[in-house]
Amino acid sequence: MNKSIRGRALTGTAMALAISTVLTACGGESSSSTDATSDGTASATPAVAVKEPLVATFDGGLYILDGQSLKLARTIDLPGFNRVNPAGDKDHVVVSTDSGFRVLDATDQALTGIEYQGAKPGHVVRHAAKTVLFTDGTGEVNVFDPTALSSGKKPAGRTYTSAEPHHGVAIELADGKLVSTLGTEEKRTGALVLDRNNKEIARNEDCPGVHGEAAAENEAVGVGCEDGILIYQNGEFTKIDSPDDYGRIGNQAGSDASPVLLGDYKTDPEAELERPTRVSLIDTEKKKVRLVDLGTSYSFRSLARGPHGEALVLGTDGALHVIDPATGRIEKRIPAVGEWQEPLDWQQARPTLFVRGHVAYVSEPGKKALHAIDLETGKKITSVTLPKSTNELSGVVAGH
């Protein structure tokens, strides 16, 4: 996902927090379940205002936290397995629920009435001032301008329905072209491109097991394959092969500041859960894949990009590995959390990385903790202990 993130210098308050002891957000600082309606919509005006809100999921609900202090402002009850992604503006977060995508106003600390119903809500992509939702159970794609969410009404936007439902992803480019994956529930094969009128103008089906997307500098869009990665740029598809016959790149992170995409890298098609130690760096200009061995494994929630385009990977050794995408050199390892191991079930909690500006937010479910780390200095700004262990972590991110 293309994360064009504005930088934020440490304020005097943040500097003071950096030398403070761990903060504890007890139940008295959050809304109780009586402050939410049966559908999880908060029913009262927020008692505590939040700046640059963060949203974390836990078993049965959502936590809304202040992005500077990490103070827990509100707890919203929301049963089921929920996922969270930035909506693309300064206030909202998209929540994937059992019934579809719902929009949370994180600033006002309440679920809105905006919903995109459909089974198996999947990827949320932000790029070129548009947000794109892909519903796996229906194959439906919804594109909208996230700034229109502030009206409180469902934004008018573009829709497209895939030929068959599948676990897919789509991204709209600056010129209005839509890149969307191809596949069925049993087999995924590649991607196609539609013009503004949803007329197909290009396709490539040389991408077995297509999964995930990211955009690099100069709008080079990559979708992962089991044998490499497929790049769409300047009206053409280019396949970049992995060094191995089976070299799966399934999750990627991109940056407007770099032509290189960061991806995971797996080589065992028979593994129940492969815990790789290498990541991939895909140079979209040279059309080459470089592998970097971290010396530790990681998970699909470990990849992110820094404010200067640096590649970031949260390892199971507990460190945040900072990689120069141009050279593949590991520039530093920032201590973040304790050692951990990726669980077999992908829905189970594990440390998660979310980056906004110059700050990396890292969850530590084993300790019910959340940490804010300054990427420039490598120092922890502050930490908080929450009532329950969290799973997914996201926040508001204005711009693309």
N, C-alpha and C positions, 0 to 999 in steps of 0.2 A: 504494500500500500504506500502510495506516495505521500510522505509526510513533510510538507513544506512548513517548517515550524519557526515561529519568531523567537528570537533570543530574549532572555530576561535576566538582567543583572541582579545579583543578590541585593536586596534592600537592607536597610539597617535592621529591620525586624528579623529578616531571615538570618542575618549574621548573628544576631543575638540568639536565635534558635539554634544555630549551629553549635554553640557551646553549652546549650542547655541539656539537661538530662532527658531521658526518654519520657515522652508525654503519655499519659494513660487516658483513653477516652472511655469512661465508664457509662453504664446505662443511663445515668442521670443526665448525660450530655446529649443524648439522642432522643428522637421521638419514639415513644412506645408504640406497640401495635395498635393501640386505641386511636392513634393519630392518623391511621390509614383506613381507607374504605376497603370493601371486600375485594376489589379488583386491584388493590395496591396503590390507588391514587391518593396522595396525601390530601387531607381535608382541611388543613389549617395553614394560616400564613406562617412562613418560616420564622422561628424565634431567633435564629442566628443566621446572619448573612454569610455567604461564602464567596471567596475570591478564587477564580480559576478552578472551578469545582473538579474533583475527582469522583469517580463512581467505581465501587468495588462490589462484586457479587459474593454472596454467601449462601449456604444451603437454606433457602426460604425467603431470600430477599436481597435488598440493595442497601449499601451504605453510601451516603453522600458526604464527602469530606472537603474541607477547605484545602485548596491546593498549595497554600503557603505555610500554614501552621500544621496541616494534617489533622486538625481537630474534627471529630465526628459531629456533623451537624444534624443529620436526620437518618433514620432507619425506615425503609419502606418495605412492607411485607409483600412478597411476590413469589408464590409457590412455583416449584419446577426448576429445571436447569436453565438458567438465564445467561446470556452472553452480552457484552457491552462493547460499543465502538463509538468513536467521535462521530457526531452528526455532520460536523463541518462548519459550525458557527461557534460563537462565544458562550452559548447557553445550553445547548442540547446534546444529548447522547442517545444513540439508538440502542434499544434493548431487544435482543432476540429472545422471544418467549415461546411457550408451547403452542400458542395460537398464531404467531407471526411477529413481525417487527412492530415495536411500540416506541414512541418518542418520549423521552424523559426530559423535562426542563430541569436541568441540574442546578441552575441558578435559583429558580423558584422552589426547587426541591419537591417536585411533583410530576407524576406521569400525566401527560397531556391526553387529549382524546384522539390524537393522530395515530393511526394504526394502519399497517399494510398486512392484512390477514393472509394466511397461507401456511401450509404444513412445511416444517423444516426450513425455517428462515436461515440463510447461510451467510455469505460474504457481504460485507459493507465496504464499499470503496469510495474514497474521496480523491478527486482529481479535477483540475481545470475548472474550479468553482462549481462543480456538480458532485452530488452524492448518488451512488448507484447501489441498489439493493437487489440481491439475487435470492429468490425463494426456491430452494431445491425441490420441494414437493410438487411444485406446479411448473417450474421452469420460467416463472415470470420475472421480468426485469423492470424495476422502477427507477427512473432518473428524475432528480429534482434539484432545485436551487436551495441549499440549506438555509440561506438567509430568509427565505419565505416562511420558515417554521415559526418565526416570531409572531406571525399573525394568529397563531393558535389553531389554524385550519390546515387541512391536508393540502400541501402545495400542488398546483397544477404542474404536470410533468409528463415526460415521455414514458411510454410503456412498450415492452416487447416480450413476446412469449416464445421460448425456445421450442424447437420441433418436438423435443421430448424432455420431460423432467430429468434432472440429474444434479449431482453435487457440482455446481458450477460457479462462475464468477464473470462479471462484466465491468467494463470501464469505458466512460465516454471521454473522447479526446477533445482538445480545445477547438477543433474545427467541426465538431458535432458527429464525427464518426463514432460508432459503437463497436468495441471489440468484445465478443462474448464467446464463451466456450461451447464446444459441441460434445454431445454424448447422450447416453441413456443411463438408467439406474445401474445397469450391469457393466457398461463400458464407456470410457471417455476417450476421445480421439484427437481433439485439436481445438481450433478456434476459427471463427468467421468474423468478418467486418461488415457492418451495415452503414449506409449513408444516413443522412438526416431523416429520410423518409422510410427508414427501415428496409431499404432494398439492399440485398446482399451484393457486395462489390469485390470481396476476396474471401478466401478460406484456405486453411492448411490443416490436413489431418495426419500430419507426421509428428504427433505429440501424444503418445500413449499415456493414459492415466493423468491427463492434464489436471493440474491443481494449482491454485494460488495465482497471484499476480503482483506486479510492482512496476512502477514507472521510474525511469532514470532521467538524467539530464537530457535535454533536447527531445523529450517525450518519446523515449524508447521504452516500449511496454513489453514486459516479459511475462509469459505464463509457463509454469513448470511442467516438466515431462518426466517419465520414468527413465529416459535416456538422454536427458539434457534440458534445454530450455528453448522456447519458441519466442522470437523477438518480432514485434511489429513496429516499424518505423518508416516514415516517409512513403507510406502506401505499399510497403512490401513486407512479407514475412521472411524471416531468416531463421533457420534451425541451427543452434549451437549444440554440438554433441558433447556428452559427458566423456571423461577419460575411460570410464568403464562401460561395458555393454549394458549393465543395469546400474545406472547412476542417477538416482531419483532426486530431483530438486522440486520439492513440494510446497515449500513456504519461502517467501522472499520478502525483502525490505528494500525500498528504493529511496533515493534522495535527489532533489533538483540540483544539488551541489556536486553530483558525481555521475559519470557515465557508467559506473560499476554498480551492479545489483548484488546484494547479499542474499545468499540462499543456504538452506540446509543441504545435506548430502548423505544419502543412504545407498548402500550397495547390496543388501541382503533381501531379496524379494520374498523369502520364506520366513523371515523373522516375525514372531508374534509382536515384538516391539524391539526395534533396533535402536540402540543408544549410540549414535555416531559421535566421533570426536573431531571430525573434519567438517568445515563449512565450505561453501563455494562462493567465489567472487566472479561474477559474470561481467566481462568487459563488453559493453554493447557497441563500442566503437571498433575494437579489434576483433570482436566476435570470438572470444576465447574464454575458457573456464579455468580459473586457478583454484586449487584446493589448499586450504590452510588447516593444519592440524593444531587444535587448541590444547591437546593433552588432557582434555576433560570432555564429558558429554554435555548435552543441553537438550532443550525441548522446543516444541513449535512456538511456545510463548516466550522464547529467549532472544528473538531477533529484533533489532531496532536500528535506527540511524541517528547519529548525533547532529548538532546544529551546523557542523562544517562538512557533513557528508560522511563522517567516520562511521565505520561498521561496528556495531555493538552486539555482543553475545553474552548472555548470562549463563555461566557454566555451572555444572553440578558441583564444582569445587567451591562454589559460593562467591566467585569473583566475576566482575563485569570486565570482559575482555574487549579492549579498544583496538581496532585493527585499521591500519591505513589501507583503504580499498585499492589504491593505485599500486602498492608494492606487496600487499599481503603481510606486511610486518605487523606483529603484535606490539603496539606502542606502549601499552601499560595494562596492568591488571588491577582493578579497583576492588578492594574488599567490599562485599555488599551484604551477604547473608551467610548462614552456616552451610556446611555441605549438605547435599540433598540428592535424591534419586528420582528419576521420572517414573511415575506410577504407570501400571499397565493400562488402566482405563483412562482414555484421553479426557474424560469429563472430571476426573479426580483433580483436586487442587495440587498445585506445585508452584514454586516461586515464579512470578510473572514480572516482565519488564514492560514499562510504559514510559516513553520519553516525550517531553514537551520542552522546547527551548533548550536551555542549558542544564535542565534538571532531569535526572533519571529517577523514576519511582519504581521501587522494587518491593514486591510483597514477600512475606516469609510466613506461609500458613502454619508451619510447625510451631511457631511462637506467637501466632495471631498478630503478627507485626507488619508494619508498613514503613518503608524508609524512603527519604528523599535525599538524593546524592547530587552534589555539584559536579558536573562532568569536567569542568575546567580544572578544579583543584583536586578532585577525587575524594573530597571530604563529605561526610554525612552532614546535611543541613539540619535534619531532625528526624525523629522516629516516633511512632505511636503504636500502642497496643490496643487492639480492637476486641469487642466482646466475643466475636467468633472468628474462626479462620476464614480468610477470603479465597476466592478462586480467580475470577477474571478481574482485570484492572484496566480502567480507561479514564477518559476525561474529556473536557471540552477542548477543541482545537480549532480556532478560527483560521480560515484560509486553507489553501491546498498546496 
